[in-house]
Amino acid sequence: MGKFLIVLGVVLALLGLALVYAPGLLSWFGKLPGDLRWRNESGGVYFPITSMIIVSVVLTLIMNLLGRH
């Protein structure tokens, strides 16, 4: 569990730096073809289905790689 938290912290720090110094790097995220968005005059609803599938796959791969000794 300790290794995972360290790696997660490093990944979050790198992601934060990337967002600060390269703001257009993840501009595509949340605007993928399967992300559903409905808007009207009073508000809107957003379902990031495709984006969350990608996040799930990436996190699953990371967890499986870290879980092997």
Secondary structure, 3 states (H helix, E strand, C coil): CHHHHHHHHHHHHHHHHHHHHCCCCCCCCCCCCCCEEEEECCEEEEECHHHHHHHHHHHHHHHHHHHCC
